[in-house]
């Protein structure tokens, strides 16, 4: 009799155990970067296509295991302004659940692919439109920390609207991302406190938003930097003005774009070096491509901060 009772109890325990496993299997959990468990629904994978890898990195960090992200422009050796789409890109856009483009004329090729046909329920984020920017405005929006924060928030809200079942998961990932972004954004504040109003120059307007955020005085002629960014020859008078500024002895650092090198920008870099101005390179897309947006930004800011420190200390 006791033997039969033990068997019955054992069977009941096994049934309870398998029931628990089945329940857990239908509501699996994942962990965010802070090791917090968040229940998820693994049946949904959002297909995300980002025109550029800087926006793709943010989308990937928020989407986590529920998103598959393809970033189109990521080649460190190419000028993003000159990118030409292909049939593979068109296929990716046509199958996407969520598309992120920069806008403001920066990636007009992406608008053409959207116009060629996407899924009827595909959600599209045009960052420039979100921020009230238009073609002709400075399109390097990811170099503005406030714009980055607003864009990340919109991405989180968009992913929740696409996949509301996993809202808590996206909220948790977004909170973790905000915390991680604060590291490079705190460094911006440090630079502003240390070097506010320090005169710096740049070969194009990619640096304008960051110069403003750090409180640096960007003295480069707007006509020069805008023309270079758009792939045009700068006006002759702007070249003369730029050379005069570099020879003035007032400029501490020259920031140049490593992905849009031209004979004119090389000449400015050479002149800056001859005048004792420290040149530092930045890029349009994440470099190296396999690191996060915030690590990339922080590494560029460290280079800028070191150059400003070296100049202040009279070092080269």
N, C-alpha and C positions, 0 to 999 in steps of 0.2 A: 504493500500500500504506500509506504514511504517512497519507494523507488518510483512509483507512478506519479506521485506528487512532485518529486524533484524534476522529473521529465516535463511535466506540465508547466512548472515554474520556468524551466529553461527555455521552453518553446515560447512562453509569453515574453521573456526578456529579449529573445532573438527577434520576435515580431516587433517589439517596441523599438529595438535598435535599428532595424531595417526601415521602419516608418520614419524615424528621426533622420536617417541618411537620405531618404527619399525627399523629405521636406526640405532639408538643407540643399539638396541637389537642385530643387526647383527654384530656390531663392539663394543663389551663391553670393558670396561676398568677395570684395577685392579690397585692397589697402591703398591709401594715398601715400604721399611722400612722408607724411608724419606718422605712418603706420596705424592710421585709424581705419577700422573696418567699416565699409560702406556696402550695404546690400545692393545688388545690381541684377538686371535682367539681361542675361547674356544672349538673348535671341536677337537683339538689335545691334547692327554695326552700321554706323553712318559713313557713307562714302563721301569724303571731303576732298575737294580739289582747290588748292590755293595757287594763285598765279605766281606768287613768290614765296621763297622759303622762310622769310621773316614772319609773315602772317601764318604760314603753315605750321611753324614751330609753336606758336601760341595756341592755334586750334588743336594741335595734337596733344598738348599738355592738358587742355580742358577736356577733350574728348576721351583721352585715355584708351582703355581697352575696348571702348564702344565706338571707336572711330578708326577708320583707315584713311590716312592723309597722304595725298600726292601733291608735292610742291613742284610746279613746272620749272620755274627759273631758279637755278641753284648753282650754275656753273661758275666757279671762281675766276675763270679765265675769260669770261664773256661780259660784254656790256649789256645789262638788262634792257636799256633803252632801245637796243637794236635787235631784240629777240624776235624771231619769226616762228609762228606756230606751225604744227604739222598735223597729219591725220591722227596720230596717236593722241595728241592733245585734244583734238576734237572729239575723239571717242570717249576720253575720260570726262570731258565736260558733259557729254550727252548722257552719261551714266551716273553722274553725281547727284547726291541728295543735298549737298551744300557746297556752294562755290564762294570763294573769297577773292576779290580783286582789289587792287590798290586804288585804281581810278585816277582822276585828274590828268588823264592823257598819258599816264606812265605805262600802262599795259593795254593799249587800245586793241591789241590783237585778241585779248581775252573777251572784250565786248563783242567782237566779230564772231567768236566761237559761241558765245551765249545767243547771239542773234541767229546763228545757224541752226539752233535747236537744242533744248535741254528738256529734262523731264518736267511735266506739268506741275508737279509738286516740289520741284527743286527750289530751295531757298537760296537767295543770292545776297551777299553782303558786299556792297561797294563802299570801301572805307572812306573815300573822299566825300561821297554823298552823305554818309553818316556824320562827318565832321563839318559839313557845309562848305567843302572845297570844290573847285571847278577846274577845268582845263585852263592852264595858264598860271595857276597858283603853283607854289613849290610842292611837287608831288612826293617828296621824301618824308612822308608822314610818320614813318616808324622811328625817326630820329627825334620826335617830340614825345617825351614821357607821358604827358597828359593825354595825347592822342592814343598812345599804346594802351593806357588804362581804360579809356572809353571803348576802344575796339575790343579788348579782351572781355569786357563786361557784355558787349553786344553779342560776341561769339557765344558766351555762356547762355544768354537768353535765347539765342537762335537754336542752340543744340537742345535746350529744354523744350522748345516749341516743336522741334522735330521728333524728339523722343522723351515725352513727359514722364514715362515710367521710371526713367533713371535720373530724374531731376536732382535728387539728393546727391547722387554721384557727381554730377556736373558741378553742383554748388560746392562740393568739397574740393574738387580739383581746381576750381576757380579760386577758392580761398587759398589753397596751397600755392598757386601761381602768383597771386598778388603778393604773398609773403616773399616769394623768391624774386620777384621783380623789384622789391623794395631795396635789395642790395645794390643794384646798379643805380637806382634812383636816389639812394642815400649818398652815393659817391658824387652824383651831380650836385647835390646840396653842398658837399664838402668842397668841391672845386669852386662853387659860387662864393662860399665863405672865404676861401683862401685867395682867389684870383679875380674877384669881381672887377670889371672894367679894364682888365688887361687886354691890350691890343693884340689881336691875332688875325691871320689871313687864311683864305681858303681858295682853292682853284675852281671850285664850283659850289652851287647852293645846297648840296647835300648836307653840309655842316651847319646851315643857317639856324635850323630849329634847335640843335644842340648847343650852339653858341649862345642863343638866347636863353635857354634853360640854365646854362652854367654861368650866366651873367658876364660872359666875355664880350669884348668890343670887336665885332667882326668888321674890319675896315676895307675888305676887298670890294672893288666896284661891282655893283649889282649887275650891270650890263655884261661884265666879263663872266661872272659866275653863272648867270642864267644861260648865256650863250653856250658855254662849255657843257652845261648839263643837258642842253637840248641838241648837242652835237653840231653846233654852228661855230663859225669863226667869230671871236669877240670883236667888237668895234675897235678900230685902231686907237682911238682916244682912251678907251678903257685899258688897253694894254700899257700905254704910256703912264696912265694914272696908277696902275697896279705896280709897275716897276718903280715908280717914284715912292710909293708907300713902302715897298720892301727895302729901299735904300735909305729911308728916313731914320733908321735906328730905333724906331718905336715899336716894331712888331716883334713879338716873342716867339711865335710858333706859326708854321705854315701847315695847314691840313690839306692833303691832296687825296683824290679818289684813285685807288689802285686799279679800278676796273674801267676807268675812262681816261686812259693815258693818251695824250696828243703831243706833238712837238711843242706847242705853246705852253702846255702845263709842265712839260719837262724843262723848258727854258726858265719858267718861274721857280721851279723847284731848285734848279741849279743856281739861279741868282740868289735865292733865299739862303742857300747853304754858304755861298760866298760872303753874304752879309751877316753871317753869324746867327741866322734864324734857324731854329730846329724844325725840320720837316717830319711830320708823322702821317702815315697812311691809314685810311679807313676804307671800308668796302660798302657796296650797295647791298649785297646779299650776305647771309651768314657764312663766315669763314673761320675755321673749317666747317663744311656743311653739316657735319654730324654732331655739332654741339647745339645747346639751346640758345634761343634768342637772347636771354638775359646774360648768359656767360659770354656771348659774343660782344654785347654792348659793354659789359663790365671790363672786358679785356681792352677794348678801344679806349675807354675812359681812363684806365690805368696808364696807358701809353700817353694820353693827353696830360694827365696829372704829373707824370714823371717828367715830361718835356717842360711843362710850366715850372716845376720845381727846379729842374736843372738850369733853366734860363735865369730864374730868380737868384740862384746861387752862383751864377756866372760860369756854369759848366757847359761843355759841349758834348 
